[in-house]
Amino acid sequence: MPIVSSRIAEDSRQIDGRRWVREQHTDHVGVVHEIVYMAEVGQTMDPVASAARIEAQLTEAEIAANEAEVLGGEL
């Protein structure tokens, strides 16, 4: 399930210099996968790396679901 678009939907600076970040990653069927985190001072946001992690997780979940279906729920 490829991610076709990624964006920083929110980047709110906090009084102590950290930032609340909300990333939105849309897959090929239009499902939006959201990641929310507190970025430390000086931390670089990397939505491309986040998209790669989401793609890997979606692939693993799809493979596991297919295996469960083929094996009748027995792994």
Secondary structure, DSSP 8 states (H G I E B T S, - for coil): --EEEEEEEEEEE-TTS-EEEEEEEEETTS-EEEEEEEE-TT----HHHHHHHHHHHHHHHHHHHHHHHHTTT--
